[in-house]
C-alpha cells in the first residue's frame, strides 16, 4: 500500500524504514533540507532503557513548584496564556501518584526493550555507523538521600527485566575512571551495562539515505500546509515546496503523523486533539582537549537531571525541561543561563577534559535547543487516529532516541496488520486496556 510519513526525525524515518521492509510504497515529508534537523539533531545521545521513567511521580508537583523560581532548574514551568498548556499540566498532575507511575514505567520499559532490540536489528542489517558506544550508562548521585532512592529505582527496573544495579562510589570509578576528579562529590550510583549511546542525527540521516536507496520518495524542503479530511476520512495532505512554492496534494492509503510537538497543531486543523506539549531541552557539544581522559561511559547526573555522552572527539551534555510553548530561542537571558549551566557542569565533573570556554571567553561550544513532544504520562501515542487512513507516532518526550526504532517498527506492523510483540497500549486500539494495566492485544484490520 501507499504510505505517507510526515516528519523525518528518528521516529518518522524509523517508521519509513520498517514500512519499506514490509513492501510498502513510502513517501517521507519534512520541511527541512535533510532528516533529523530538528528534535533529533543534538539530543543526549543515550539509548537508556534503564531510565525509561515518566516525569510524573508523587514528588514532581512540589519539585516543580520549587524549581519555578530557579532559571537553571531541571524542570521549569513558564506559564503561558495557552489553554493547551494548562490542560496538559492538569493531566500531568493526575499522573503524579505511585499507581500511575508504576503503570507508566511498565509501558515505557516494554517499548524501550522492544526498541533496543529493533535498533540492534537495523544496525546488523545495514551496518550503519553513528559513533556508537556499547559501554552502558552510569547514573551518579551527589547526595545520600537521592542515592538511597536508587535501590528502589533499580528494583523497579529489575521487575521489568532491566538490570540497573546499585554501585558504590569505588565501583563507579572503576567503571568510569574519568570521574576521578569529581569523586569526592559522588556518594554512589547505578549502572546498566546493556544501555548504550550514539549520535541520533547521524543514524537518522544515514537511515533516511538507505530508505531512498530502497525506493522511498523523500520530499525534503516541503512544508505541510494542512490535512484535507472530510466525512471522517483523510483525503490528502497538502504540502508546499520551499524551493518552488508549488502546492501539491499527497494521497495515500495510510498517512503517519510523526511531527513531534508540531503534531498537535497539525491535527487540531481537522479537529483531532492529542495531549502533546513541547518540552524545550538544551544541549552543548564541546571539543575534547584531552581525549584520553574523557569518559566513554555515558552518564546521568542525578542532581541536575542532565546527560553526558562521548561522541568521537566531542562531549555532548544535554538536559533540562522547559514548558513554555514553541520557543526555540537560544539568545535570551534565560536560554543563555540554561545552556551555560550545562557547560559549567562539564568543567566541574571533568575539569580540563573539554573546551568549556564560553563564546565571551573565546570558546565555541555548539549550543542547541529542541522541543521534546511530551505527553502527560510520557507514553508516546502510537497507533490509529479517529480519521480513516490516519495514524500517529508522536509524543516520545526525552526518549525519542531510546524508543525510536521500536516505535517505527511497531507502527509499521500495525499498518501491515501485524501484532507487535509487546505489552503496550496502542493509541486508538488498546488505550483503555493499557490504562487498567492490562497487556495490549491489538485487534485491527490493516491500513484502516
C-alpha positions in Angstrom: 0.0 0.0 0.0 1.0 3.6 -0.4 2.0 5.3 2.9 3.0 8.9 3.5 5.1 9.6 6.6 5.0 13.2 7.8 8.2 14.1 9.7 11.8 12.9 9.2 13.1 12.7 12.7 14.2 9.5 14.3 10.5 8.4 14.7 9.4 9.2 11.1 12.5 7.8 9.4 12.3 4.6 11.5 8.7 4.2 10.6 9.5 4.7 6.9 12.3 2.1 7.1 10.1 -0.6 8.6 7.3 0.1 6.2 9.7 -0.4 3.3 10.8 -3.6 4.9 7.2 -4.8 4.7 6.9 -3.9 1.0 5.0 -0.6 1.2 5.5 2.3 -1.1 6.7 5.2 1.1 6.8 9.0 0.8 8.7 10.8 3.6 8.0 14.5 4.0 9.9 17.1 6.0 10.2 20.9 5.9 14.0 20.7 6.5 16.6 20.0 3.8 17.6 16.7 5.4 16.4 14.3 8.1 17.0 14.9 11.8 17.5 18.6 11.7 15.0 19.4 14.5 14.4 17.5 17.7 16.6 14.6 16.7 19.6 16.9 15.8 21.6 17.1 19.0 20.0 15.2 21.8 21.6 13.5 24.8 22.7 10.6 22.6 21.6 7.9 25.1 19.8 4.6 24.4 18.6 4.5 28.0 16.1 1.7 28.7 17.2 1.8 32.3 16.0 5.4 32.5 12.5 4.8 31.0 10.8 6.7 33.8 8.0 9.3 33.4 8.4 12.8 34.6 5.2 12.5 36.6 5.7 11.0 40.1 4.5 11.8 43.5 7.4 14.2 44.2 7.1 16.1 40.9 4.5 18.7 41.9 6.4 20.0 44.9 9.7 19.9 43.0 8.2 21.8 40.0 6.8 24.5 42.3 10.2 24.9 44.0 12.0 24.9 40.6 9.8 27.6 39.1 12.0 30.2 40.9 15.3 28.9 39.6 16.3 29.7 36.0 18.6 26.7 35.8 16.2 24.1 37.4 15.8 20.7 35.7 12.1 21.4 35.1 10.9 24.9 34.5 7.2 25.7 34.0 6.8 29.0 32.3 3.1 29.9 32.4 1.5 31.0 29.1 -1.9 32.3 28.1 -2.4 28.9 26.4 -5.3 26.6 27.4 -3.4 23.7 26.0 -0.5 24.2 28.4 -2.9 24.3 31.4 -4.9 21.3 30.2 -1.6 19.4 29.8 -0.5 20.5 33.2 -3.6 19.2 34.9 -3.4 15.9 33.1 0.3 15.7 34.2 -0.7 16.3 37.9 -3.2 13.5 37.6 -0.3 11.1 36.9 1.7 12.2 39.9 0.9 9.2 42.1 2.6 5.8 42.7 0.0 3.7 40.9 0.2 5.8 37.7 4.0 6.0 37.9 4.4 2.2 38.0 1.8 1.7 35.3 3.6 4.2 33.0 7.0 2.7 33.8 5.8 -0.7 32.7 4.8 0.5 29.2 7.9 2.7 28.8 10.2 -0.1 29.6 8.3 -2.5 27.4 8.7 -0.2 24.5 12.3 0.6 25.4 13.2 -3.1 25.5 11.4 -3.8 22.2 13.0 -0.7 20.6 16.6 -1.6 21.7 16.2 -5.0 20.0 14.8 -3.3 16.9 17.7 -0.9 16.8 20.2 -3.7 17.0 18.4 -5.5 14.2 18.6 -2.3 12.0 22.3 -1.9 12.7 23.0 -5.6 12.0 21.1 -5.4 8.7 22.6 -2.1 7.5 26.0 -1.6 9.1 25.2 2.0 9.9 27.9 3.7 11.9 26.9 6.5 14.2 29.6 6.8 16.9 28.0 4.0 18.8 29.4 3.1 22.2 28.1 0.0 23.9 29.6 0.8 27.3 26.5 1.2 29.3 25.1 4.2 31.2 26.2 5.2 34.7 23.9 7.3 36.9 25.7 9.1 39.7 24.3 10.8 42.9 25.9 13.6 44.9 23.6 13.4 48.0 22.8 10.5 50.3 19.1 10.9 50.3 18.8 10.6 46.5 21.3 7.7 46.4 19.1 5.8 48.9 16.3 6.1 46.4 18.5 4.4 43.8 17.8 1.0 45.2 14.1 1.4 44.7 14.6 2.6 41.1 16.9 -0.4 40.4 14.4 -2.8 42.0 11.6 -1.4 39.9 13.6 -1.8 36.7 14.5 -5.4 37.7 10.8 -6.2 37.9 10.5 -5.3 34.2 13.6 -7.2 33.2 16.2 -4.3 33.1 19.4 -4.9 35.1 20.2 -1.5 36.6 22.4 -2.3 39.6 23.4 -0.1 42.5 27.1 0.5 42.8 29.4 2.1 45.3 31.5 5.2 44.6 34.6 3.0 44.3 32.9 0.6 41.8 31.6 3.6 39.8 35.1 4.9 39.5 36.3 1.5 38.2 33.5 1.6 35.6 34.5 5.1 34.5 37.8 6.4 35.8 37.2 9.7 34.1 35.1 10.6 37.2 38.1 10.6 39.5 38.4 14.4 39.7 34.8 14.6 40.9 35.0 11.5 43.2 34.8 13.4 46.4 31.3 14.7 45.4 29.9 11.3 44.5 28.2 9.2 47.1 27.3 6.3 44.8 25.4 5.4 41.6 23.7 2.9 39.4 25.0 1.2 36.3 23.2 -0.5 33.4 25.7 -2.4 31.2 23.1 -3.1 28.4 22.4 0.6 27.7 24.4 2.5 25.1 25.0 5.8 23.3 25.4 7.2 19.8 24.6 10.1 17.5 20.9 10.1 16.7 21.3 12.6 13.9 23.9 10.6 12.1 21.9 7.4 12.5 18.7 9.0 11.3 20.3 10.7 8.3 22.0 7.6 7.2 18.9 5.5 7.6 16.9 8.1 5.5 19.5 7.7 2.8 19.0 3.9 2.9 15.3 4.5 2.7 15.8 6.5 -0.5 18.1 3.7 -1.9 15.3 1.2 -1.3 12.8 3.3 -3.2 11.3 5.8 -0.8 10.4 9.2 -2.1 12.0 11.9 0.1 10.2 15.2 -0.1 12.5 17.5 1.9 12.1 21.3 1.9 8.3 20.8 1.9 6.1 22.5 4.4 3.0 20.5 5.5 0.2 23.1 4.9 -2.7 21.1 6.2 -4.6 17.8 6.3 -7.6 17.6 4.0 -10.2 15.4 5.7 -14.0 15.1 5.1 -16.6 12.6 6.3 -14.2 11.1 8.9 -11.6 10.1 6.3 -8.3 11.7 5.2 -8.4 12.7 1.5 -4.9 14.2 1.1 -2.0 16.0 2.7 -1.3 19.4 1.2 2.4 20.2 1.1 4.2 23.2 -0.4 7.7 23.1 -1.8 10.0 25.7 -0.2 12.1 25.8 -3.4 9.3 26.5 -5.9 6.3 27.5 -3.8 4.2 24.9 -5.6 1.3 23.4 -3.6 0.6 19.7 -4.1 -1.7 17.0 -2.7 -0.3 13.7 -1.4 -2.8 10.9 -1.5 -2.1 7.6 0.2 -3.8 4.5 1.7 -2.3 5.4 5.1 -0.7 8.6 6.4 1.5 8.7 9.5 1.9 11.9 11.5 5.3 11.9 13.2 5.8 15.6 13.5 6.9 15.7 17.2 5.5 18.7 19.0 4.0 20.1 15.8 1.7 17.1 15.6 -0.7 18.9 18.0 -1.4 22.0 15.8 -1.4 19.9 12.6 -4.1 17.6 13.9 -6.0 20.5 15.5 -6.7 21.7 12.0 -9.0 18.7 11.4 -10.5 18.7 14.9 -8.3 16.0 16.5 -6.9 16.8 19.9 -3.9 15.0 21.3 -2.2 15.6 24.6 1.3 16.5 23.3 3.0 19.6 24.5 6.6 20.9 23.7 9.2 20.5 26.4 12.2 22.6 25.5 15.5 20.9 26.0 19.1 22.2 25.7 22.4 20.7 24.7 26.0 21.8 24.3 28.6 19.9 22.2 32.2 20.5 23.2 35.5 19.6 21.6 37.8 17.4 23.7 41.1 18.8 24.8 42.3 15.5 26.5 40.5 12.6 24.7 42.5 10.0 26.7 40.9 11.4 30.0 37.4 11.8 28.6 34.6 9.4 29.6 33.5 6.6 27.3 30.6 5.5 29.5 27.5 7.7 29.1 26.5 9.5 32.3 23.4 10.8 34.0 23.9 13.5 36.7 21.0 12.9 39.1 21.1 16.3 40.9 20.8 18.4 37.7 19.0 15.7 35.6 21.4 16.1 32.7 23.1 13.5 30.5 26.7 13.4 29.2 27.8 11.3 26.2 31.1 10.8 24.3 30.7 11.3 20.5 34.1 10.7 19.0 36.3 13.7 19.8 33.5 15.6 21.3 31.4 15.5 24.5 27.7 16.2 24.4 25.8 17.4 27.5 22.1 17.7 27.4 19.1 18.2 29.7 16.5 20.4 31.3 12.8 20.6 30.5 11.2 24.0 29.9 7.4 24.1 29.5 6.8 27.4 27.8 5.4 26.8 24.3 7.0 26.6 20.9 10.1 28.7 21.9 13.4 27.7 20.3 15.4 30.8 21.3 19.0 30.4 22.3 19.8 34.1 22.7 17.5 35.2 25.6 19.0 35.7 29.1 17.1 32.6 30.3 18.3 30.4 27.4 21.9 31.5 27.9 21.7 30.7 31.6 20.4 27.2 31.0 22.9 26.5 28.2 25.8 27.8 30.2 24.8 25.7 33.2 25.4 22.6 31.1 28.9 23.7 30.2 29.8 24.6 33.7 28.8 21.2 34.9 31.1 19.5 32.4 34.0 21.6 33.7 33.1 20.6 37.3 32.9 16.9 36.6 35.6 16.5 34.0 38.0 19.5 34.6 40.2 20.4 31.7 39.0 17.5 29.5 36.9 19.5 27.1 37.0 23.1 25.9 34.4 24.6 28.2 35.1 28.3 27.4 32.0 30.3 26.6 31.9 32.4 23.5 32.8 35.5 25.5 35.9 33.7 26.7 37.0 32.7 23.2 35.4 29.3 23.2 33.0 27.8 20.7 30.5 25.4 22.3 27.7 24.4 20.0 24.6 25.2 21.8 21.3 23.7 20.6 17.7 23.5 21.7 14.9 21.3 20.6 11.2 20.7 21.5 10.6 17.3 23.2 7.0 16.3 22.3 5.7 15.2 25.7 2.5 13.5 26.8 1.4 13.8 30.5 2.2 10.1 31.0 5.4 10.3 28.9 3.9 7.3 27.0 4.0 8.1 23.2 1.0 7.9 21.0 1.5 5.1 18.6 -1.5 3.8 16.6 -4.6 5.0 14.7 -6.4 8.3 14.9 -10.2 8.7 14.6 -9.9 9.7 11.0 -9.8 6.8 8.4 -6.4 6.3 7.0 -4.6 8.5 9.6 -2.0 7.2 12.1 0.1 8.7 14.7 3.7 8.1 16.0 4.5 11.0 18.3 4.8 12.2 21.9 8.1 10.5 22.8 9.4 13.2 25.2 13.0 12.8 26.2 13.0 9.1 25.0 12.7 9.5 21.2 16.2 8.0 20.6 15.6 5.2 23.0 12.1 4.4 21.6 12.6 5.4 18.0 13.5 2.2 16.2 10.8 0.2 18.1 8.1 2.8 17.7 8.8 2.8 13.9 8.7 -1.0 13.8 5.5 -1.3 15.9 3.6 1.2 13.8 4.7 -0.4 10.6 3.5 -3.7 12.0 0.1 -2.2 12.9 -0.4 -0.7 9.5 0.5 -4.0 7.9 -2.0 -5.9 10.0 0.6 -7.5 12.3 0.7 -7.6 16.1 3.7 -6.1 17.8 5.1 -8.5 20.4 5.0 -6.3 23.5 2.5 -5.3 26.2 1.7 -1.7 25.1 -1.4 0.4 24.8 -1.6 1.4 21.2 -3.4 4.6 20.6 -7.0 4.1 19.3 -6.7 0.4 19.9 -5.8 -0.6 23.4 -5.6 2.6 25.4 -8.4 1.6 27.7 -6.8 -1.8 28.5 -3.4 -0.2 29.0 -4.9 2.4 31.4 -6.0 -0.6 33.5 -2.5 -2.1 33.3 -3.5 -4.9 31.0 -1.3 -6.2 28.3 -2.1 -4.8 24.9 -3.8 -7.2 22.5 -4.2 -5.2 19.3 -7.2 -6.0 17.1 -7.5 -4.2 13.8 -7.5 -4.5 10.1 -4.5 -3.4 8.0 -4.5 0.1 6.7 -7.8 1.1 8.3 
